[in-house]
């Protein structure tokens, strides 16, 4: 039940809102959709949600074309837009019951599902309150519950954390991770890069209506580099020849002492960056250093700067035009 987009284009008059987006979102993953204002994120989500027809390109949601098979897509998809609209006179429970009825869910099954969702989004105490009087954050949580009423296989979320307090944001992250772990396909658009990095498996970065980069967020050590902190820099540097054989390779997993670089930061303890590859090579080196009497106090995979660095790099080309 994946999302597949190839060569998507959509214009509004002379404005090219989407100008060649390619994207894949896989089951069991949270895929982040990232880009500056006006990049085409919401337009893309509207096409996926069957609310806007593309001018060109191929789009499949759970194997169905949103243009030619909108009903099939809507049965399998949950949609949470950025702007929450609701019925003025309905309570929180009545909103969810109305949505359940539109999906043909029977009253008994709907009642059970609503109780489950109210607990999930922490709105049980507000179930009889008119939806119009909810705060922005409470409306966001109701919007998530509404998108989940029919237990969809695919979930589209546009700025779901907007208006949420810190606790609610943490709970949202946990809910989405749980849904992904149960095989759902989740595509979430947000400007909060730090939270996306904690929540998502992969990020698709778009700018100027085009896909400009993809970024893996679930591969610790993906750079093949590791950061090693020691208490005694001199002891570490002296031990390097002793923990490797004559041609510069450890007797276990391969690593190259010649690639060791001290990180130029004014911090304690001394930290070095090493090209070690996989975790087994890193563990082997630490064991050899400890055996050689080097006081190792920290080891962590060196990342490539994370989503923030990837975003800044990928969108740099158009940044001048936006200023």
FIPADO-80219 format. One record per residue: y, z, x of N, C-alpha, C in turn; residue in one letter. Coordinates in pm, whole numbers, plus 50000, padded with zeros to 5 digits. Atoms other than C-alpha are relative to their C-alpha. Layout:
N
YZXYZXYZXA;...
This chain:
323
498805000050084500005000050000501255000050088X;498905000449904502514989450264501204992449943X;498825008150029505974973950255500124989550110X;499875011049904506384939850421501244991949963X;498805008050021509714922150458500134990250116X;499865010249898510174889450644501144990549965X;498915009650017513374869250685500835002049876X;499284997350125515154886450396501504997050017X;498575003150003518614872950312500545002049859X;499334998250130521034882650036501505000450023X;498555000849988524694873350002500665003649868X;499154997650115527434884249764501264991550021X;498925009649974529774854649749499884995050144X;500015004449859530704847150110499555010950096X;500404988649916529574881250235498485000250013X;501444999349975526134881550396499605014750018X;500374985849994524914916550312498725002050080X;501264999749926521424909750449499784986050055X;500015013249936520984881650698498824998450096X;501195002049918517414881250827499325012950040X;500664987249971515804915650800498494998150001X;501464999049992512194920250911499655014850007X;500344985750005510514953350834498585001749951X;501314995950048507094968950795499995015249989X;500214985650019506405003550653498555001949960X;501454998850016502785014750674499625012549920X;500504988150068500755038750458499765011350099X;500224988549914500555073750598501125002650097X;498884998449909503915070850770501325001449924X;498614999950045507555079450712500764990450091X;499215009749924509635049650820501475002249970X;498574997850016513325055950877500754986850006X;499145011750002515875029250791501395004650043X;498794994949937518925034051012500974988650026X;498985010049971522195015351047501365005049959X;498644995950037525985018651021500314996049855X;499565003850134527835015850691500184984849995X;499875014350016527644980350563498954991950072X;501045007349924524544971750766499024992749910X;500945006450092522544962050457498885009049952X;501084990950035520404993150403499805001049849X;500134998350144521164998450037499614986949932X;500395012950056520914961349960498514997650016X;501435001349977517464960750116499205008849904X;500714990950089516374991149914500064995249855X;499895005250137517654975549592499054988249978X;500975011050011515574944349660498585005649987X;501344994150005512484965549726499755007049866X;500144992750126513164985449408500024990949878X;500025010250106513134953149199501334999049926X;498714999850068516824957649113500944989050047X;499175010749945518184928449315499084989350057X;500835011049950516694894249384500544994850132X;499545005549872516824880549741500334985349987X;499725014449994518244846649826498894992750074X;501065005949920515574839750087499115011250053X;500894990649933512604856350253498815003949916X;501224995250063509294872250172500035015249994X;500014985550020509034907350027498735003649925X;501184994950068505864926049935500035015350000X;500104985550015505604961449804498625002949942X;501384997350041502004973549782499304987049962X;500655012950023500974936849791500624991649891X;499395007250112503234926349502501424995450036X;498655005449982506394905149496500935006749898X;499104993350094509274925549345500694990649902X;499345009550089510734893749192499054995049893X;500945005950096507644878849028499095010349933X;500884989750057505754911448963500715013649999X;499244987449995508394938548904499295011749935X;500674988950068506274958848662498925006350088X;501034994849911503404961748907500625008350112X;499334992649894505814972649179500505013449949X;499434987750054507494998548957498935010449969X;501094990550026504165013948861499555007150127X;500514994749874503335019549227501085006250088X;498894996149916506795028649356500855010849935X;499014990350043509075058749332501324996950068X;498705004349950512795052049374501015011349981X;498964989750004515455077949460501284994250058X;498755005849951518905061949482500945010750053X;499034990649946521835077649661500815006649889X;499234994550112523845081949341499075004049887X;500914995250104522055103549085500644998249864X;499545001450137522495092848725498995006449906X;500934993550092521025112248435500595000149860X;499554999050138521305118448063500765013249981X;499104988450005524175142347986499425011949924X;500424989050088522455162547715498625005450033X;501384995849973518965165847867499955011050105X;500244989749900517715196148055499184994150114X;500805004349885515955193848389498594996249956X;501365002950046512565195848220499964987549912X;499985011550090513535170247956500214986950076X;499845012049917514685145648223498654995550053X;501305003449943511275147148389499024995649891X;500895003850110509465145248053500324986049950X;499605013450044511465114347957499514989450098X;500495009449899510635097248285498494998649991X;501455000650013506965106248243499594991449881X;500325008050119506975090847896500184985250026X;499785014349971508385058048031498844994350081X;501165004549924505345056348260498705001349920X;501184999050085502975062347970499115011750031X;500784988049970501855096548091499935008749874X;500194991850119500415117447807500695013450011X;499234987550001502125149647703499355011150079X;500674989049929499505173347838500044997650151X;499985003249857499245155548173501425000950054X;498604999449957503035152748189500455014450018X;499614985949991503475189948124499495006350129X;500564994749875501155198548412500734994450122X;499335006449887502835173548642501425005550017X;498634994949993506305186548555500035014050061X;500074986649940505325222348636499804999250151X;500285001949858503975210548970501264995550075X;498815005449933507145191149051501145010150003X;498954989950002509515218948944499795010350112X;500304990749890507755242049187500234993350135X;499885007149873507725215549459501454999050046X;498585001849963511505209949449500845012449971X;499324987050019512355246249367501064999449891X;499105000450115513925239649027499395007049879X;500664993550113511585260548812500945009549926X;499074990550063514315286648748501124993049924X;498925007550065516655259148630499464989949899X;500665010350080514215240348407500694997549867X;499375001750131516205246348086501514997850009X;498565002149981519625239348237500324985249985X;499635014250010521425206948144500174993850139X;499975006249867521095182948435501424997250045X;498635003549961524805174748424500735011450070X;499304988749939525775209848539499405004050135X;500614996749871523555209948848500954996850114X;499235003249879525125210549192499494987050059X;500415012449934524935179849416498615001550061X;501304997849938522015194549609498885001449898X;501014998450105520175204449290499694986649934X;500245013250055520635169549151499164991550095X;500835007349904519165155249472498545004349987X;501384995350015516095177149429499384995149869X;500495005650127515785166249066499714985150016X;500235014249976516105130149183498684997550072X;501285001349930513175135049419498845002449904X;501064997250098511075150649142499824988349905X;500055011450092511955121748912499274988250065X;500665011149930510805096749176498515002350017X;501404996549976507485115149210499205002149871X;500664996750127506645119248839498664993049986X;501215008050023504025091448834499114999250123X;500814999249879502565100449176499894986450068X;499995013749946503605067449341499364999150138X;500565002849867501935051849643501094996750102X;498885003949915505275039549780501245007549953X;498814992250033508465060049796501204994450076X;498765004949942511975046249856501085010549978X;499014989250010514665072049932501294995650070X;498715003649944518355064249985500845012650016X;499234988049968520165093250158499505012349923X;500544988950080517835119950009500525013750040X;499544986949955519275148350218501485002549971X;498584998650027522855142450103500245011649903X;499674988850087524275174649958499055011750007X;500974989249991521295196050052500435010350104X;499734989649903521725229450223498884999850106X;500995000749891519785235850549498585003249956X;501364996850045516815252450376499404988749919X;500515011050083516505224350123499674987850084X;500305011449913516635198550402498675002050072X;501284997049936513775215750580498864998049901X;501045001550102511795216950256499764985349967X;500145014450024512505179850194499174993750110X;500765005449887511225171450541498525003449986X;501394995850011508045191450480499294992749886X;500595007250114507465174950140499664985750038X;500225014049963507835139850282498884998850103X;501095000449903505555147550577498665002049931X;501244997550073502935161150338499584987649921X;500325012150076503145130050119499484989050092X;500475010149904502795107550423498605003450049X;501334995949953499805127750544498934997249895X;500955003350108498205120450205499964985049972X;500175014550008498535083050262501114992449932X;498915007250064501825074950092500824992050101X;499075007849919504175048350228501405004449964X;498674994450028507665063050263501044992950086X;498865006249931510865044450352501245007949962X;498864991350026513905066850387501214995350081X;498745003749936517485056950462500875012450011X;499164988349979519775083250612500904997950121X;499115000149884522685088450850499735011950092X;500244987749924521295121550977498884997450100X;500985004749903519545109551292499085011150048X;500824989049950518345143551411498885003449902X;501024996850100516545150451084498984988749987X;500945011150005515045115651077499025000750117X;500864999249882513695121151427498895010249980X;501014989850027511885152351307499054995849889X;500745003450120510675136350985499184987350012X;500565013450007509845100251059499034997150114X;500935004949898507095082551251500614988450078X;499455012049940509105051151321501344997349936X;498685003550052512685039251282500214985050013X;499565013949998513885004551194501525000249996X;498544999749987517484999451307500544986449960X;499405012650044519554973151127501515000650021X;498565001249979523074961051197500414985749968X;499545013450036525064931851064499034992849909X;500955006150092522374926050802498704995550063X;501205004449929519664920751063499265011850063X;500774990349923516864940651221500314998150147X;499645001249859518044948051574499065007850092X;500924992349915515394972751695499055008049913X;500894990050058512394994051606499775010650107X;500104988949905511815028051764498875009249957X;501134991250026508625048451786500435014550017X;499584986049997509255085051703498845009750012X;501184991250001505685098551722499104997750120X;500815002249880504585091352078500545008350116X;499554992049886505295120852309499494994150131X;500415005549872505235109152667499934985050001X;500135014650011505635073252554500644992650116X;499365006649887507865065952853499115000250123X;500844998349882505085076153093500615009250103X;499334990949909507515100353254499945014249947X;500084986050038507355138153257501045008050077X;499074990949935509815165853337499265012650041X;500694988449943508465193253564501045009750054X;499084989749952510375225653620499245009750090X;500634990849904509565247653921501025010650041X;499104989349956510985280154056500464998150144X;499695001649858510975269154421499964985150035X;499935014349974512175233754492499404996550135X;500525002949866511335235554863498485000550002X;501454998850005507785247254793499374988049929X;500515011450073507285219354541500004987450086X;499895012149919508525191854772499075000350120X;500924998849887506465205355060498554998149956X;501385000750048503335206454844499584986049956X;500355013250050503525170654724498974992750087X;501025006949919501665155855024498635006749993X;501274993050001498985182754993499214998149871X;500715001750127498175175654628499644985549974X;500385014050011497755138354684499254995850125X;500745004549882495465119254916500884990950085X;499235007349900496535097355203500754988049948X;499295012050046497475066355004500915002849882X;499034996550103499655085454762499435001049861X;500604998550132497185090054480499245013249994X;500744987650018495835122454345498514996949993X;501455002250003492085127354364499504998849857X;500365001650140492045128753984500754988149942X;499245010950060494155107753746501124995350092X;499055005849906496555084453928501435004249969X;498554998050010500195093253990500594996950135X;499355004649878502715082754252501085010050044X;498974990849953504575109854449501304993150038X;498795007249960507005083054565500974998149885X;499125001750116508365081154209500645013249956X;499434987150037509295118054199501514999750023X;498545000149990513015122354130500535013249946X;499404987750049514995154254108501084996549897X;499045002750106516995154853786501355005750040X;498694995449952520695156953880500795007649894X;499294991750097521695184553642500255013750062X;499724986849945523375217253733499335010949919X;500734990250081520665238053576498915006550082X;501114992749942518065263453673498925001249894X;500555002349866515185260453736500094985350041X;500005013949954514995228853952499014991649918X;500815008550087513635200253743499844986250064X;500325013049941511935168253855499434990949892X;500595010250087511075136153674498924992750079X;501135006249932507685121453761499384989349911X;500735010450072505915089353659498525003350005X;501394995250001502555103353555499114992849901X;500835006650099501425083253255499535009549893X;500524992550114499125101453016499965015150028X;500004985549985498865139152953498955005350097X;501034995049908495645142453156500484999650144X;499445000749865497475131153470501025011250022X;499024989249989500265156053400499315013450018X;500734987449988497795184353350499325001350136X;500654999849869495955174753668500995003950109X;499004996849898499145176153872500395014749995X;499624985950013500125210153732498925009150058X;501104991849948496695224253813499994999850153X;500015001249854496905211254171501195007450062X;498834992949947500415224954219499815015149996X;500244985550012499445259354092499005004650106X;500994996749898496405259354320500655000450139X;499305000549871498745250554609501065010950012X;499054989049993500895280754527501414996949955X;498675003650050503825262754365500215006449863X;499744993550130505385283254081500564990049898X;499605009450105505465258353790500385008049875X;499584992450118507425270953491500274991349877X;499795008350117507685240953261499554985850019X;500415014149998506285206553175500214994449861X;499755006450130507405183052897500134985150021X;499815014449988507325145752828501474996450000X;498625005049998510555128052917500114988749900X;499835010450100511755107552625501004989750049X;499065010549965513885076652630501385002549942X;498704996650058516855095052483499955001949851X;500164997650141515485096452131500664989649912X;499495009450098516645079651815501514997750019X;498565001749982520325086151888500324989750108X;499765009649892520185067252218499584986049958X;500465013250045518165039052062500994993949901X;499055004850100520645036451776501294995050067X;498755003849933523715035552000499834987150080X;500265011949922522135009452223499844987649911X;500315011550087520914987151939501224995149923X;498845003850082524214987451749501274997850082X;498815001249914526544984552049500694986549985X;499425013550004527044947052006501074998649893X;499055001650110528854950751672501005011549991X;499154988250013530604983751740501484996550015X;498605003549980533814967751867500634994049876X;499475006350121534204947451549500255010149889X;499824989950104533914979051337501205008950025X;498904990949967536704997251516501364994049962X;
